[in-house]
Amino acid sequence: YHIAPLSLKNRILRNGLVPNSSKALINSPDRLYLFVNEPEKYEIATWALSYIEPKHLPGNTGVCLCSVDLQDIDKNSQFYFDPRMANAFYSLEPISPDVVHIEQEFSFDELREIKF
């Protein structure tokens, strides 16, 4: 799973998930992070409100939760674990739009209402 700015939804559907250091949300240039398991709503809220909302991306009003079908991904793709990120791994390569699906969308206002 991957949490992305909602303003990038159409680009993700068109181009897939692409590592991009200019839009890195944490100090990990050119890495594309994926969660091992589907994140709970409070985890999505924490990630979105801590890392995505403060970036003030133009036109962004929330986040989308993307799933990645790893069964159909290029078998030569390599993934790495980052000890700073529990329950996540990363890739240095783009992930095809053919295996990326938008599962849910959340507004920042909706995420702020979640009780921890």
MDAnalysis code that builds the backbone (N, CA, C; Angstrom):
import MDAnalysis as mda
import numpy as np

u = mda.Universe.empty(348, n_residues=116, atom_resindex=np.repeat(np.arange(116), 3), trajectory=True)
u.add_TopologyAttr("name", ["N", "CA", "C"] * 116)
u.add_TopologyAttr("resid", np.arange(1, 117))
u.add_TopologyAttr("resname", ["TYR", "HIS", "ILE", "ALA", "PRO", "LEU", "SER", "LEU", "LYS", "ASN", "ARG", "ILE", "LEU", "ARG", "ASN", "GLY", "LEU", "VAL", "PRO", "ASN", "SER", "SER", "LYS", "ALA", "LEU", "ILE", "ASN", "SER", "PRO", "ASP", "ARG", "LEU", "TYR", "LEU", "PHE", "VAL", "ASN", "GLU", "PRO", "GLU", "LYS", "TYR", "GLU", "ILE", "ALA", "THR", "TRP", "ALA", "LEU", "SER", "TYR", "ILE", "GLU", "PRO", "LYS", "HIS", "LEU", "PRO", "GLY", "ASN", "THR", "GLY", "VAL", "CYS", "LEU", "CYS", "SER", "VAL", "ASP", "LEU", "GLN", "ASP", "ILE", "ASP", "LYS", "ASN", "SER", "GLN", "PHE", "TYR", "PHE", "ASP", "PRO", "ARG", "MET", "ALA", "ASN", "ALA", "PHE", "TYR", "SER", "LEU", "GLU", "PRO", "ILE", "SER", "PRO", "ASP", "VAL", "VAL", "HIS", "ILE", "GLU", "GLN", "GLU", "PHE", "SER", "PHE", "ASP", "GLU", "LEU", "ARG", "GLU", "ILE", "LYS", "PHE"])
u.atoms.positions = np.array([
    [0.843, -1.187, 0.000],
    [0.000, 0.000, 0.000],
    [0.880, 1.240, 0.000],
    [0.353, 2.302, -0.564],
    [1.072, 3.569, -0.625],
    [0.074, 4.688, -0.364],
    [0.471, 5.676, 0.414],
    [-0.367, 6.841, 0.686],
    [0.206, 7.997, -0.116],
    [-0.643, 8.605, -0.940],
    [-0.178, 9.666, -1.833],
    [-1.090, 10.883, -1.741],
    [-0.563, 12.059, -2.075],
    [-1.418, 13.247, -2.137],
    [-2.545, 13.030, -3.153],
    [-3.728, 13.424, -2.779],
    [-4.891, 13.262, -3.645],
    [-4.709, 14.019, -4.961],
    [-3.973, 15.120, -4.930],
    [-3.750, 15.904, -6.146],
    [-2.940, 15.137, -7.192],
    [-2.292, 14.054, -6.791],
    [-1.504, 13.243, -7.730],
    [-2.263, 12.020, -8.243],
    [-3.510, 11.864, -7.853],
    [-4.295, 10.669, -8.194],
    [-4.300, 10.387, -9.699],
    [-4.639, 11.376, -10.519],
    [-4.719, 11.139, -11.962],
    [-3.353, 10.809, -12.546],
    [-2.309, 11.439, -12.048],
    [-0.957, 11.147, -12.508],
    [-0.564, 9.713, -12.140],
    [-0.954, 9.284, -10.948],
    [-0.665, 7.910, -10.515],
    [-1.397, 6.907, -11.405],
    [-2.670, 7.174, -11.704],
    [-3.434, 6.274, -12.558],
    [-2.854, 6.210, -13.974],
    [-2.282, 7.318, -14.414],
    [-1.716, 7.388, -15.765],
    [-0.294, 6.821, -15.828],
    [0.554, 7.172, -14.832],
    [1.979, 6.840, -14.887],
    [2.433, 5.803, -13.866],
    [1.568, 5.455, -12.932],
    [1.959, 4.559, -11.850],
    [2.627, 5.339, -10.722],
    [3.305, 4.621, -9.859],
    [4.009, 5.236, -8.733],
    [5.473, 5.413, -9.133],
    [5.952, 6.641, -9.018],
    [7.297, 6.962, -9.488],
    [8.081, 7.625, -8.361],
    [9.237, 7.068, -7.997],
    [10.078, 7.741, -6.996],
    [10.481, 9.122, -7.525],
    [10.390, 10.126, -6.662],
    [10.701, 11.484, -7.108],
    [11.260, 12.258, -5.932],
    [12.538, 12.542, -5.950],
    [13.167, 13.210, -4.817],
    [12.648, 14.626, -4.609],
    [12.164, 15.294, -5.659],
    [11.672, 16.655, -5.478],
    [10.362, 16.688, -4.708],
    [9.662, 15.556, -4.642],
    [8.399, 15.493, -3.902],
    [8.511, 14.586, -2.685],
    [9.732, 14.226, -2.308],
    [9.923, 13.319, -1.173],
    [9.298, 13.903, 0.078],
    [8.542, 13.089, 0.780],
    [7.852, 13.541, 1.981],
    [8.707, 13.360, 3.225],
    [9.654, 12.462, 3.154],
    [10.605, 12.294, 4.242],
    [11.995, 12.352, 3.616],
    [13.006, 12.446, 4.418],
    [14.357, 12.602, 3.901],
    [14.878, 11.287, 3.326],
    [14.281, 10.866, 2.225],
    [14.661, 9.622, 1.558],
    [14.511, 9.822, 0.056],
    [15.405, 10.563, -0.552],
    [15.251, 10.872, -1.968],
    [15.216, 9.626, -2.845],
    [14.404, 9.727, -3.879],
    [14.287, 8.685, -4.899],
    [13.866, 7.327, -4.357],
    [13.104, 7.319, -3.300],
    [12.553, 6.077, -2.761],
    [11.038, 6.143, -2.804],
    [10.439, 5.024, -3.123],
    [8.992, 4.907, -3.143],
    [8.606, 3.922, -2.050],
    [7.996, 4.417, -0.975],
    [7.670, 3.571, 0.178],
    [6.310, 2.898, 0.014],
    [6.255, 1.628, 0.408],
    [5.024, 0.850, 0.417],
    [4.862, 0.229, 1.794],
    [3.632, 0.255, 2.305],
    [3.334, -0.412, 3.566],
    [3.138, -1.897, 3.303],
    [3.614, -2.739, 4.195],
    [3.468, -4.188, 4.065],
    [1.990, -4.573, 4.164],
    [1.286, -4.022, 5.150],
    [-0.133, -4.304, 5.369],
    [-0.944, -3.036, 5.145],
    [-2.223, -3.227, 4.888],
    [-3.093, -2.056, 4.726],
    [-3.078, -1.245, 6.015],
    [-2.736, 0.030, 5.925],
    [-2.684, 0.832, 7.146],
    [-4.079, 1.091, 7.712],
    [-4.140, 1.145, 9.034],
    [-5.389, 1.506, 9.713],
    [-5.672, 2.983, 9.419],
    [-6.922, 3.367, 9.604],
    [-7.302, 4.750, 9.302],
    [-6.501, 5.752, 10.146],
    [-6.220, 5.425, 11.407],
    [-5.441, 6.340, 12.244],
    [-3.997, 6.454, 11.735],
    [-3.463, 5.374, 11.131],
    [-2.113, 5.430, 10.558],
    [-2.097, 6.304, 9.306],
    [-3.158, 6.200, 8.514],
    [-3.286, 7.052, 7.333],
    [-3.361, 8.512, 7.775],
    [-4.162, 8.775, 8.818],
    [-4.294, 10.139, 9.332],
    [-2.955, 10.669, 9.830],
    [-2.242, 9.864, 10.586],
    [-0.945, 10.299, 11.116],
    [0.009, 10.629, 9.983],
    [0.110, 9.753, 9.019],
    [1.018, 9.953, 7.886],
    [0.611, 11.191, 7.086],
    [-0.680, 11.283, 6.768],
    [-1.177, 12.386, 5.943],
    [-1.010, 13.741, 6.621],
    [-1.378, 13.809, 7.895],
    [-1.350, 15.091, 8.594],
    [0.064, 15.484, 9.030],
    [0.960, 14.511, 9.166],
    [2.335, 14.803, 9.582],
    [3.260, 15.074, 8.408],
    [3.055, 14.379, 7.293],
    [4.006, 14.465, 6.194],
    [3.455, 15.080, 4.914],
    [2.189, 14.832, 4.602],
    [1.655, 15.297, 3.320],
    [1.028, 16.683, 3.430],
    [0.138, 16.889, 4.401],
    [-0.527, 18.193, 4.514],
    [0.468, 19.339, 4.700],
    [1.501, 19.199, 5.540],
    [2.435, 20.323, 5.729],
    [3.205, 20.742, 4.469],
    [3.213, 19.899, 3.445],
    [3.906, 20.248, 2.195],
    [3.156, 21.313, 1.406],
    [1.868, 21.525, 1.710],
    [1.043, 22.533, 1.034],
    [1.143, 22.416, -0.484],
    [0.954, 21.209, -1.001],
    [1.003, 20.994, -2.438],
    [-0.180, 21.698, -3.096],
    [0.036, 22.401, -4.199],
    [-1.055, 23.141, -4.859],
    [-2.239, 22.243, -5.202],
    [-3.421, 22.671, -4.795],
    [-4.637, 21.948, -5.122],
    [-4.867, 20.661, -4.345],
    [-4.024, 20.371, -3.371],
    [-4.186, 19.114, -2.645],
    [-5.109, 19.282, -1.450],
    [-6.121, 18.419, -1.360],
    [-7.100, 18.506, -0.274],
    [-7.139, 17.254, 0.588],
    [-6.276, 16.276, 0.287],
    [-6.288, 15.043, 1.055],
    [-5.299, 14.032, 0.508],
    [-5.610, 12.760, 0.776],
    [-4.730, 11.678, 0.326],
    [-5.549, 10.550, -0.287],
    [-4.866, 9.716, -1.040],
    [-5.482, 8.497, -1.539],
    [-4.629, 7.321, -1.087],
    [-5.299, 6.235, -0.794],
    [-4.631, 5.004, -0.416],
    [-4.584, 4.122, -1.658],
    [-3.372, 3.799, -2.093],
    [-3.170, 2.970, -3.280],
    [-2.764, 1.570, -2.852],
    [-3.304, 0.583, -3.527],
    [-2.817, -0.776, -3.331],
    [-1.961, -1.134, -4.543],
    [-1.022, -2.042, -4.329],
    [-0.131, -2.495, -5.390],
    [-0.223, -4.010, -5.449],
    [-0.567, -4.521, -6.608],
    [-0.682, -5.963, -6.786],
    [0.711, -6.534, -7.042],
    [1.368, -6.970, -5.992],
    [2.741, -7.458, -6.099],
    [2.838, -8.770, -6.868],
    [1.735, -9.490, -7.010],
    [1.754, -10.733, -7.787],
    [2.025, -10.465, -9.263],
    [1.583, -9.287, -9.733],
    [1.721, -8.957, -11.152],
    [2.847, -7.975, -11.446],
    [3.623, -7.640, -10.437],
    [4.699, -6.684, -10.626],
    [5.871, -7.351, -11.356],
    [6.682, -6.562, -12.004],
    [7.866, -7.071, -12.706],
    [8.706, -7.904, -11.744],
    [8.966, -9.126, -12.120],
    [9.698, -10.052, -11.243],
    [11.141, -9.619, -10.999],
    [11.658, -8.700, -11.800],
    [13.022, -8.197, -11.601],
    [13.074, -7.000, -10.651],
    [11.898, -6.534, -10.210],
    [11.858, -5.399, -9.285],
    [12.524, -5.775, -7.969],
    [13.237, -4.818, -7.419],
    [13.896, -5.043, -6.132],
    [13.276, -4.133, -5.084],
    [13.131, -4.690, -3.880],
    [12.585, -3.937, -2.764],
    [13.556, -4.028, -1.601],
    [13.550, -2.986, -0.765],
    [14.505, -2.883, 0.338],
    [13.756, -2.492, 1.604],
    [14.259, -2.933, 2.742],
    [13.694, -2.526, 4.029],
    [14.498, -1.360, 4.579],
    [13.804, -0.436, 5.195],
    [14.427, 0.727, 5.824],
    [14.191, 0.579, 7.323],
    [15.242, 0.460, 8.128],
    [15.051, 0.258, 9.569],
    [14.319, 1.411, 10.260],
    [14.245, 2.569, 9.607],
    [13.518, 3.711, 10.190],
    [12.012, 3.580, 10.037],
    [11.577, 2.692, 9.149],
    [10.160, 2.588, 8.829],
    [9.649, 1.181, 9.133],
    [9.010, 1.016, 10.266],
    [8.409, -0.278, 10.603],
    [7.242, -0.542, 9.657],
    [7.032, -1.791, 9.308],
    [5.899, -2.194, 8.478],
    [5.926, -1.566, 7.081],
    [7.122, -1.286, 6.551],
    [7.216, -0.697, 5.218],
    [8.498, -1.148, 4.528],
    [8.497, -1.023, 3.220],
    [9.679, -1.290, 2.419],
    [9.672, -0.277, 1.280],
    [10.758, -0.216, 0.521],
    [10.799, 0.771, -0.552],
    [11.396, 0.195, -1.820],
    [11.138, 0.907, -2.914],
    [11.683, 0.578, -4.215],
    [12.364, 1.828, -4.761],
    [13.343, 1.627, -5.597],
    [14.010, 2.735, -6.281],
    [13.496, 2.860, -7.712],
    [12.580, 1.962, -8.086],
    [12.081, 1.890, -9.453],
    [10.603, 2.264, -9.509],
    [10.154, 2.785, -10.643],
    [8.718, 3.060, -10.804],
    [7.902, 1.778, -10.759],
    [6.643, 1.923, -10.389],
    [5.709, 0.796, -10.374],
    [4.612, 1.106, -11.394],
    [4.406, 0.196, -12.307],
    [3.480, 0.362, -13.428],
    [2.062, 0.692, -12.966],
    [1.358, 1.549, -13.714],
    [-0.037, 1.842, -13.369],
    [-0.936, 0.609, -13.492],
    [-0.482, -0.398, -14.221],
    [-1.279, -1.622, -14.390],
    [-1.484, -2.383, -13.084],
    [-0.603, -2.174, -12.105],
    [-0.698, -2.915, -10.840],
    [-1.062, -2.020, -9.655],
    [-1.362, -0.741, -9.931],
    [-1.704, 0.220, -8.877],
    [-3.202, 0.497, -8.927],
    [-3.850, 0.441, -7.772],
    [-5.290, 0.682, -7.678],
    [-5.560, 1.678, -6.556],
    [-6.428, 2.638, -6.806],
    [-6.846, 3.585, -5.769],
    [-7.939, 2.900, -4.958],
    [-7.653, 2.651, -3.691],
    [-8.603, 1.951, -2.817],
    [-9.562, 2.909, -2.117],
    [-9.019, 4.015, -1.609],
    [-9.845, 4.970, -0.859],
    [-9.261, 6.364, -1.004],
    [-10.122, 7.354, -0.791],
    [-9.700, 8.747, -0.753],
    [-10.157, 9.342, 0.566],
    [-9.318, 10.214, 1.131],
    [-9.621, 10.860, 2.410],
    [-9.292, 12.341, 2.307],
    [-10.192, 13.177, 2.787],
    [-9.880, 14.610, 2.875],
    [-9.113, 14.852, 4.177],
    [-8.338, 15.923, 4.206],
    [-7.635, 16.265, 5.451],
    [-8.635, 16.538, 6.569],
    [-9.756, 17.182, 6.238],
    [-10.776, 17.457, 7.262],
    [-11.298, 16.162, 7.871],
    [-11.566, 15.171, 7.032],
    [-12.044, 13.871, 7.512],
    [-10.996, 13.212, 8.415],
    [-9.746, 13.288, 8.029],
    [-8.679, 12.649, 8.806],
    [-8.457, 13.341, 10.149],
    [-8.686, 14.648, 10.207],
    [-8.531, 15.372, 11.476],
    [-9.583, 14.963, 12.496],
    [-10.699, 14.389, 12.033],
    [-11.787, 13.973, 12.920],
    [-11.542, 12.610, 13.582],
    [-10.534, 11.884, 13.137],
    [-10.278, 10.549, 13.660],
    [-9.768, 10.646, 15.097],
    [-10.333, 9.833, 15.948],
    [-9.928, 9.786, 17.353],
    [-8.853, 8.719, 17.507],
    [-7.768, 9.094, 18.138],
    [-6.656, 8.157, 18.330],
    [-6.784, 7.450, 19.655],
])
